[in-house]
């Protein structure tokens, strides 16, 4: 079957001037036809109900097209060069001259809507005219709108408003507002930069952590003591107050002794510290006299009314720990005849000791160390002690028993923390600690886990360091610091060191000097009080460095040597090495990627005798050696690692 033309479902206006074959310029109303294949689609369309076909035509053809003269249609088709047969013409005419069903189905509203959808079709010159090709521009189909394009205002129209007072005033308002806002933002930015608080520098360590503490075993001071403390560059000096004077600090004679000691150190950088013994009083004590006269004040003591000795507790000097102060009245006396134990968590005792601490601080004492703290809380159940099964002692000796009723009682940390608070409230830079090994550091913590004192004294590492033969120093140091708490600042009691050992005092103190803790040096006992000025100055300078005060502590696995580093990011670090053997040992620290190829010597112990190693000299890390029982401290700039 021949191809036929069918309607394009859109009524269009075509300017005849754009048709090459047209002979006049009049507007001609046409319908656009398109060819379709002779296939099953035609059959389907013919099979559709008549009204369905009409509806489709109604939606695509305007009313005016139905009255179009078929002759015009033929002329237009012929003008485009089409060579259609008479059969095709008849089919087209037959399509046009239908039975009027299309008009009958359209209402007035539909006609108006369809009329609104009229679009202009323009034939544009171009293409292959010989073959009858033409380009067609169909309004909205090509994305164009029939509405007139917006052209804006002319220059004359704009100038009319340029000099208008209203617009002049409005422009000035916006101009001024812009610059005011801009200036406000500039001022705001400057204020933010100026007023924003800068990053606070890390606070320096308090004096009792930053320097060495010098210790004297008496309660009198003189100019010679002062010179020893100056030579050691100590930040604090410790004196032992006799136990019987603890609760008599307000007596004029005692006050005079205290002031005399404090005044000796007024012109130095050393702060005065007292060791006091508050857990017992002599028979002449006012507290005991008040208790004997007033039963309500006996709670300060472990006071038992019984016809015989209450239990099997022993005193530290052996023998029964009970003293009969009145017939049928026994008072605990663990520290010898005429010395009576106090309940340190009793209200009366707390009040008395708090007054003592406050008065000492007011007299110029900056630090206080408490003795016998493990005896501060005593069991009120008065149970018998059980044997410790130690074959060295018999049942008449103190060491034979466990003493679980009289030592390390629960709540010790909380009681000590109350006394610590008294000192802190009296002076901002004061401290409260202990003068004895705490032995069980966990007992000295409060219920919330906080340490009840400032810097505990713990462990026997110093003794092991001074006599290191066949000892694992690294493991012992690790255990001490772990058990005390990795962030706990310790006292290193140099008094524990073996005086006659092969390790000289300078080697012990140098190794301890940069550990997290404060060395306590007995300056009135032999060689430990006679460190050279050079070593003392080097220790003082190193302990004030950021890498020591705020740096990380790392033990190094460099057997047989013992070593550690102290380093804070952005600051030179320290390397400390000690040789616990009787032969010179290579350092073997080149495996540490943070250490550079060369380091600078800070200080060496008196017995260090490796050739060409002196303070302030540079030394190759690979060549570093440590002589027997000696210590060396080096400084370095850490190597950056990716």
VOGU-3710 file (C-alpha; in Angstrom, 3 decimals, decimal comma):
1> xxxxxxxxxx> 0,000/0,000/0,000  1,211/3,458/-0,774  2,404/5,801/1,865  -0,148/8,355/2,870  -0,088/11,643/4,634  -1,694/12,013/7,963  -2,333/15,083/10,128  0,403/16,388/12,461  -2,224/17,114/15,079  -1,396/20,854/15,229
11> xxxxxxxxxx> -2,891/23,805/13,388  -0,196/26,178/12,118  0,128/29,426/10,147  2,699/29,515/7,386  3,838/32,624/5,593  3,590/31,914/1,907  6,514/34,221/1,284  8,734/31,567/2,809  7,617/28,958/0,395  9,900/28,979/-2,578
21> xxxxxxxxxx> 7,130/27,909/-4,954  4,597/30,484/-3,728  3,729/33,346/-6,024  2,163/35,738/-3,562  2,798/37,076/-0,013  -0,515/36,238/1,594  -0,705/34,159/4,767  -1,851/30,626/4,031  -3,338/28,360/6,642  -2,037/24,806/6,236
31> xxxxxxxxxx> -1,904/21,491/7,919  1,423/19,722/8,315  1,453/16,157/7,083  3,831/13,361/7,820  4,255/10,011/6,168  3,545/6,745/7,864  4,399/3,216/6,886  2,028/0,796/5,429  1,957/-1,565/8,351  -0,220/-2,983/11,002
41> xxxxxxxxxx> -0,555/0,408/12,715  -2,875/1,602/9,954  -5,053/-1,411/10,375  -5,259/-0,877/14,084  -6,184/2,718/13,615  -8,910/1,839/11,138  -10,248/-0,750/13,508  -10,712/1,783/16,310  -14,233/3,047/17,010  -15,207/6,136/15,149
51> xxxxxxxxxx> -15,667/8,255/18,204  -12,202/7,330/19,445  -10,655/8,525/16,204  -12,668/11,708/16,426  -11,451/12,421/19,953  -7,855/12,099/18,893  -8,429/14,496/16,029  -10,283/16,907/18,272  -7,256/17,258/20,535  -4,911/17,990/17,694
61> xxxxxxxxxx> -6,808/19,972/15,121  -8,355/23,435/15,480  -11,913/24,136/14,344  -10,882/26,464/11,598  -8,912/23,717/9,838  -12,059/21,726/9,238  -13,336/24,359/6,801  -10,094/24,624/4,884  -10,489/24,342/1,140  -9,080/21,073/-0,123
71> xxxxxxxxxx> -7,916/22,821/-3,240  -5,638/25,032/-1,134  -4,244/21,985/0,506  -3,433/20,417/-2,818  -1,797/23,597/-4,017  0,428/23,786/-0,959  1,470/20,205/-1,179  2,181/20,632/-4,889  4,158/23,808/-4,208  6,639/21,835/-2,085
81> xxxxxxxxxx> 7,413/19,734/-5,083  5,440/16,697/-3,994  4,233/14,376/-6,787  1,170/12,773/-5,307  -1,220/10,473/-7,194  -4,900/11,074/-7,527  -5,514/8,194/-5,147  -3,484/9,909/-2,452  -5,329/13,146/-3,080  -8,626/11,459/-2,668
91> xxxxxxxxxx> -7,525/9,893/0,595  -6,473/13,256/1,925  -9,689/14,885/0,810  -11,665/12,061/2,270  -9,864/12,562/5,545  -10,660/16,251/5,477  -14,219/15,971/4,317  -15,318/13,658/7,070  -18,819/13,361/8,321  -18,476/16,301/10,697
101> xxxxxxxxxx> -18,036/14,161/13,773  -15,008/16,228/14,832  -16,996/19,456/14,872  -19,873/17,797/16,641  -17,615/16,535/19,435  -15,958/19,951/20,099  -17,521/22,427/22,396  -17,042/26,188/22,513  -14,538/25,854/25,395  -12,458/23,319/23,519
111> xxxxxxxxxx> -12,340/25,550/20,475  -11,007/28,432/22,528  -8,353/26,247/24,148  -7,228/24,897/20,843  -7,120/28,376/19,369  -4,770/29,440/22,189  -2,380/26,671/21,194  -1,812/28,032/17,693  1,867/28,202/16,847  3,725/29,799/14,014
121> xxxxxxxxxx> 5,726/27,670/11,608  8,422/29,385/9,561  10,170/27,870/6,584  13,785/29,006/6,665  15,948/29,229/3,600  18,587/26,622/3,537  18,988/22,949/2,944  18,865/21,194/-0,380  16,213/23,088/-2,453  16,601/20,801/-5,414
131> xxxxxxxxxx> 15,490/17,829/-3,349  12,626/19,766/-1,813  14,234/19,994/1,651  13,436/22,935/3,906  14,196/23,969/7,478  11,222/24,646/9,676  11,192/26,835/12,855  8,212/25,906/15,027  7,828/28,328/17,992  7,830/26,444/21,305
141> xxxxxxxxxx> 9,073/23,230/19,692  12,463/24,894/19,219  12,465/26,359/22,719  11,366/29,854/21,741  8,500/31,812/23,213  6,124/33,963/21,208  6,191/36,636/23,914  8,325/39,629/23,209  11,855/39,380/24,741  12,691/41,627/27,702
151> xxxxxxxxxx> 14,897/44,491/26,551  15,334/46,513/29,772  15,217/50,267/30,178  16,717/52,726/27,751  19,434/55,188/28,705  16,959/58,056/28,720  14,665/56,154/31,093  17,580/55,367/33,408  18,853/58,955/33,464  15,391/60,061/34,514
161> xxxxxxxxxx> 15,922/58,170/37,840  19,622/58,961/38,200  18,925/62,485/39,410  15,783/61,673/41,319  16,212/62,790/45,025  14,675/59,592/46,361  17,088/57,336/44,474  20,054/59,572/45,279  19,228/59,356/48,982  18,719/55,579/48,778
171> xxxxxxxxxx> 22,075/55,094/47,042  23,853/57,107/49,737  22,137/55,102/52,467  23,308/51,808/50,946  26,808/53,188/50,312  27,237/54,360/53,918  25,654/51,199/55,329  28,060/49,021/53,340  31,153/50,769/54,713  29,786/50,834/58,257
181> xxxxxxxxxx> 29,176/47,085/58,131  32,618/46,529/56,621  34,324/48,615/59,321  32,311/46,837/62,009  33,478/43,461/60,739  37,090/44,702/60,645  36,922/46,005/64,219  35,232/42,792/65,356  37,958/40,647/63,786  40,663/42,725/65,486
191> xxxxxxxxxx> 38,935/42,460/68,870  38,564/38,702/68,514  42,285/38,361/67,784  43,306/40,636/70,653  40,857/39,429/73,280  40,984/35,693/72,598  42,968/34,093/75,472  46,247/32,639/74,354  47,102/29,007/74,944  48,264/28,853/78,540
201> xxxxxxxxxx> 51,815/27,668/79,037  52,107/24,529/81,158  52,390/25,407/84,809  55,815/24,784/86,312  56,132/22,049/88,891  55,653/23,124/92,503  58,850/23,659/94,448  58,659/20,330/96,267  58,639/18,503/92,909  61,056/20,621/90,891
211> xxxxxxxxxx> 64,159/20,367/93,085  66,055/18,103/95,446  65,098/18,022/99,141  67,951/18,171/101,657  67,401/16,394/104,966  68,910/16,925/108,441  68,297/14,528/111,290  68,157/17,192/114,038  65,985/20,133/115,009  68,574/22,879/114,984
221> xxxxxxxxxx> 69,931/24,972/112,167  73,173/26,844/111,663  75,090/28,595/108,917  76,918/25,414/107,990  73,606/23,722/107,234  72,614/26,638/105,042  75,827/26,375/103,005  75,299/22,656/102,434  71,772/23,293/101,189  72,989/26,052/98,861
231> xxxxxxxxxx> 75,699/23,792/97,451  73,153/21,065/96,752  70,825/23,597/95,034  67,969/22,112/97,082  64,467/23,532/96,816  63,533/22,362/100,309  65,214/21,445/103,588  63,795/18,918/106,084  64,208/18,994/109,859  62,877/16,404/112,344
241> xxxxxxxxxx> 60,753/17,746/115,159  60,916/15,646/118,355  57,688/13,665/118,870  56,992/15,155/122,296  56,889/18,665/120,802  54,262/17,965/118,151  51,282/19,185/120,139  53,283/21,882/121,924  54,054/24,139/118,961  52,367/27,071/120,691
251> xxxxxxxxxx> 54,764/26,970/123,608  57,090/30,007/123,463  60,252/27,881/123,588  59,102/25,653/120,753  57,977/28,612/118,672  61,401/30,187/119,119  63,144/27,072/117,764  60,828/26,948/114,782  61,367/30,621/113,937  65,124/30,216/114,251
261> xxxxxxxxxx> 65,180/27,446/111,640  62,864/29,331/109,263  64,886/32,561/109,551  68,114/30,807/108,558  66,652/30,110/105,108  64,914/33,410/104,472  67,615/34,546/102,058  67,784/31,259/100,169  65,467/29,556/97,689  64,969/26,598/100,029
271> xxxxxxxxxx> 61,645/26,122/101,818  61,504/24,632/105,318  59,849/21,239/105,862  59,211/19,551/109,215  58,889/15,843/109,976  56,374/15,487/112,813  55,046/12,507/114,793  51,353/13,108/115,538  50,063/9,590/116,336  51,099/9,384/120,006
281> xxxxxxxxxx> 51,648/11,709/122,983  53,718/11,437/126,181  52,204/11,023/129,635  52,698/14,752/130,254  50,437/15,616/127,335  47,468/17,861/127,908  45,344/15,478/125,815  46,023/12,589/128,216  45,363/14,708/131,284  42,047/15,895/129,842
291> xxxxxxxxxx> 41,050/12,290/129,076  41,807/11,137/132,611  39,705/13,953/134,024  36,868/13,777/131,465  35,517/10,465/130,145  34,010/12,173/127,083  37,542/12,975/125,864  38,850/9,425/126,087  37,725/8,719/122,493  41,013/10,301/121,369
301> xxxxxxxxxx> 42,808/7,188/122,688  42,306/3,434/122,435  40,957/3,344/125,979  39,643/0,037/127,385  38,127/-0,459/130,830  38,916/-4,041/131,797  40,351/-5,844/134,811  43,088/-7,499/132,701  45,110/-6,796/129,539  42,602/-6,573/126,652
311> xxxxxxxxxx> 44,437/-8,759/124,074  47,787/-10,028/122,735  48,897/-6,876/120,927  52,608/-6,132/121,250  54,495/-2,853/121,202  57,276/-2,033/118,738  59,774/-2,369/121,587  58,338/-5,825/122,404  56,208/-6,627/125,410  52,519/-5,831/125,809
321> xxxxxxxxxx> 51,161/-2,854/123,916  48,815/-1,941/126,796  49,562/0,433/129,652  47,370/0,682/132,752  46,910/4,408/133,368  44,363/3,908/136,151  43,153/0,780/137,920  41,147/-1,233/135,396  41,815/1,329/132,604  44,173/0,306/129,805
331> xxxxxxxxxx> 45,436/2,609/127,033  47,221/1,418/123,876  50,952/2,192/123,985  52,749/0,704/120,955  55,762/3,026/120,869  57,236/2,516/124,314  56,610/3,276/127,936  54,852/6,550/128,613  53,816/7,051/124,967  50,097/6,657/124,214
341> xxxxxxxxxx> 48,544/6,037/120,776  45,917/8,390/119,362  42,915/7,649/117,151  43,855/9,949/114,246  40,329/9,842/112,818  38,735/10,945/116,091  37,110/14,379/116,130  39,166/15,600/119,101  42,464/14,543/117,516  41,528/15,971/114,127
351> xxxxxxxxxx> 40,876/19,329/115,703  44,150/19,311/117,641  46,327/18,242/114,723  44,648/20,713/112,365  45,581/23,516/114,768  49,167/22,251/114,859  49,419/22,191/111,040  47,935/25,658/110,685  50,257/27,125/113,321  53,364/25,618/111,718
361> xxxxxxxxxx> 52,410/27,107/108,345  51,799/30,484/109,953  55,302/30,343/111,454  56,816/29,918/107,976  56,969/26,144/107,550  55,988/25,333/103,933  55,891/21,547/104,014  55,066/18,829/106,535  55,873/15,120/106,448  53,946/12,832/108,793
371> xxxxxxxxxx> 55,613/9,881/110,480  54,008/6,537/111,451  51,038/7,063/109,121  50,275/3,338/108,848  49,272/3,425/112,555  46,850/6,364/112,153  43,673/4,255/112,245  43,263/1,472/114,801  40,679/-1,275/114,944  37,961/-0,741/117,541
381> xxxxxxxxxx> 37,119/-4,444/117,688  40,209/-5,223/119,812  40,679/-8,664/118,253  43,798/-10,731/118,906  46,548/-10,605/116,270  47,436/-13,756/114,336  50,994/-15,059/113,812  52,857/-14,029/110,660  54,687/-17,379/110,578  58,073/-15,673/110,366
391> xxxxxxxxxx> 60,709/-18,071/111,713  63,053/-15,207/112,616  60,929/-14,165/115,593  59,220/-15,747/118,566  55,806/-14,880/119,957  57,238/-12,309/122,368  58,586/-10,185/119,518  56,736/-7,646/117,407  57,738/-9,224/114,093  56,048/-12,525/114,975
401> xxxxxxxxxx> 52,528/-11,077/114,478  50,673/-9,740/111,445  49,367/-6,525/113,114  46,314/-6,371/110,876  44,355/-4,674/113,680  46,760/-1,779/114,177  48,144/-0,952/110,713  46,845/-0,026/107,241  43,213/0,186/108,235  40,508/1,071/105,744
411> xxxxxxxxxx> 39,851/4,807/105,451  43,477/5,851/105,973  43,593/7,738/102,666  40,468/9,747/103,507  41,826/10,769/106,919  45,131/11,909/105,417  43,286/13,829/102,730  41,456/15,829/105,422  44,795/16,922/106,867  46,114/17,677/103,382
421> xxxxxxxxxx> 43,121/19,962/102,816  43,937/21,865/106,022  47,439/22,623/104,744  46,279/23,588/101,254  43,651/25,928/102,684  46,271/27,603/104,870  48,932/28,111/102,176  48,686/27,724/98,411  52,207/26,401/97,902  52,419/24,113/100,935
431> xxxxxxxxxx> 52,454/20,330/100,853  51,700/17,403/103,133  53,360/14,036/102,710  54,840/11,117/104,635  58,283/10,479/106,103  58,102/6,651/105,906  57,642/4,093/103,172  53,909/3,708/102,575  54,452/-0,025/101,770  50,841/-0,413/100,568
441> xxxxxxxxxx> 50,105/2,609/98,357  46,552/1,492/97,593  45,572/2,068/101,252  46,685/5,704/100,963  44,100/6,444/98,310  40,758/7,983/99,111  37,423/6,342/98,397  37,381/8,215/95,060  40,813/6,828/94,100  42,793/10,015/94,706
451> xxxxxxxxxx> 46,078/9,871/96,620  45,548/11,260/100,134  49,016/12,878/100,270  51,176/14,897/97,902  54,283/12,816/97,171  54,413/9,348/98,738  57,603/7,565/99,608  57,533/4,035/98,248  59,754/1,112/97,341  63,313/-0,036/97,844
461> xxxxxxxxxx> 64,548/0,910/94,403  67,189/3,294/95,795  68,681/0,530/97,903  68,775/-1,795/94,891  70,323/0,933/92,742  73,155/1,430/95,215  73,833/-2,320/95,347  72,881/-3,584/91,865  74,828/-6,793/91,601  72,625/-9,640/90,303
471> xxxxxxxxxx> 69,554/-7,366/90,432  67,053/-6,592/87,685  66,911/-2,824/88,101  64,648/-2,215/85,139  61,959/-4,627/86,366  62,096/-3,280/89,902  61,767/0,329/88,764  58,849/-0,626/86,518  57,075/-2,397/89,389  57,597/0,478/91,823
481> xxxxxxxxxx> 56,137/3,045/89,457  53,232/0,815/88,419  52,241/-0,050/91,984  52,479/3,542/93,153  50,493/4,707/90,125  52,069/5,652/86,804  51,271/9,332/87,317  52,255/9,440/91,000  55,220/11,636/91,896  57,395/9,786/94,407
491> xxxxxxxxxx> 60,014/10,632/96,990  63,302/8,818/96,303  64,777/8,307/99,744  68,544/8,440/99,159  69,033/7,582/102,830  68,186/3,981/101,866  71,298/3,764/99,692  74,130/1,516/100,809  76,849/3,862/102,019  79,779/1,495/101,473
501> xxxxxxxxxx> 78,704/0,085/98,114  80,726/0,184/94,903  78,251/2,719/93,421  79,296/6,276/94,347  76,679/8,757/95,633  77,032/10,957/92,535  76,066/8,037/90,303  72,963/7,241/92,405  71,772/10,845/92,601  72,366/11,534/88,898
511> xxxxxxxxxx> 70,293/8,516/87,883  67,494/9,496/90,289  67,603/13,174/89,335  65,459/12,882/86,184  63,108/10,116/87,301  59,509/11,215/88,019  59,989/12,053/91,672  61,954/14,051/94,209  65,275/12,789/95,608  65,522/13,267/99,397
521> xxxxxxxxxx> 69,240/13,565/100,207  70,604/13,195/103,771  73,184/15,979/103,622  74,478/15,395/107,148  75,350/11,756/106,444  78,647/11,248/104,649  79,286/11,649/100,943  75,699/12,382/99,901  75,999/15,869/101,285  79,091/16,725/99,258
531> xxxxxxxxxx> 78,055/16,681/95,600  80,173/18,962/93,446  78,812/22,364/92,498  78,978/21,371/88,813  76,780/18,297/89,235  74,330/20,121/91,500  73,954/22,967/89,009  73,444/20,555/86,115  70,769/18,681/88,051  68,983/21,920/88,948
541> xxxxxxxxxx> 68,989/23,134/85,323  67,825/19,798/83,924  64,925/19,509/86,383  63,631/22,935/85,359  63,488/21,998/81,654  60,110/21,358/79,909  61,171/17,827/78,968  61,541/16,954/82,646  58,627/18,918/84,108  56,074/17,967/81,437
551> xxxxxxxxxx> 57,773/15,365/79,253  57,178/11,660/78,753  59,146/9,046/80,658  60,254/5,931/78,756  62,388/3,063/80,034  64,711/1,615/77,400  65,341/-2,131/76,836  69,158/-1,920/76,686  70,381/-4,709/78,960  72,692/-4,906/80,787
561> xxxxxxxxxx> 72,471/-1,110/81,103  69,510/0,669/82,669  68,335/3,762/80,833  65,408/6,054/80,200  64,469/9,128/78,185  62,587/12,295/79,088  61,133/14,174/76,116  58,503/16,818/75,444  57,520/17,619/71,880  59,333/20,673/70,553
571> xxxxxxxxxx> 62,072/20,552/73,218  65,459/18,837/73,562  65,207/15,463/75,271  67,348/13,706/77,877  68,915/10,267/77,831  70,058/8,837/81,198  72,184/5,669/81,347  73,514/3,682/84,318  75,905/0,736/84,165  75,197/-1,726/87,030
581> xxxxxxxxxx> 78,038/-4,061/86,018  81,760/-4,093/86,811  82,810/-3,728/83,136  82,500/-0,977/80,552  79,422/-1,504/78,397  78,404/-0,187/74,968  75,176/1,787/75,097  73,469/0,021/72,146  70,824/2,717/71,722  71,127/3,112/67,935
591> xxxxxxxxxx> 67,955/1,045/67,445  65,952/3,903/68,939  64,764/5,820/65,872  64,210/9,064/67,813  67,865/9,364/68,853  70,175/11,327/66,521  73,632/10,328/65,343  75,258/12,662/67,879  74,290/13,828/71,361  75,659/16,346/73,867
601> xxxxxxxxxx> 76,929/15,305/77,302  75,126/17,101/80,146  76,678/15,472/83,196  78,677/12,421/84,279  79,181/10,816/87,677  82,503/11,168/89,505  83,623/7,646/88,537  82,885/7,942/84,784  86,226/7,351/83,054  85,623/6,811/79,330
611> xxxxxxxxxx> 88,177/8,742/77,268  87,178/12,094/75,741  83,765/12,140/77,404  83,248/15,364/79,345  80,342/17,696/79,964  79,194/19,815/76,976  81,078/17,656/74,440  79,313/15,974/71,545  79,578/12,226/71,228  78,566/9,844/68,463
621> xxxxxxxxxx> 75,604/7,729/69,538  77,095/4,600/67,982  80,322/5,048/69,984  78,667/5,712/73,355  80,045/3,624/76,257  79,365/3,643/79,996  82,043/2,746/82,531  81,309/0,432/85,525  78,786/1,654/88,133  78,650/5,108/86,558
631> xxxxxxxxxx> 75,893/7,342/85,212  75,815/9,671/82,215  73,149/12,199/81,175  72,977/13,384/77,574  70,715/15,800/75,733  69,576/15,554/72,130  67,218/16,931/69,528  64,869/14,075/68,606  64,815/12,837/65,034  61,472/13,337/63,299
641> xx> 59,968/10,087/62,088  57,207/9,763/59,514
//
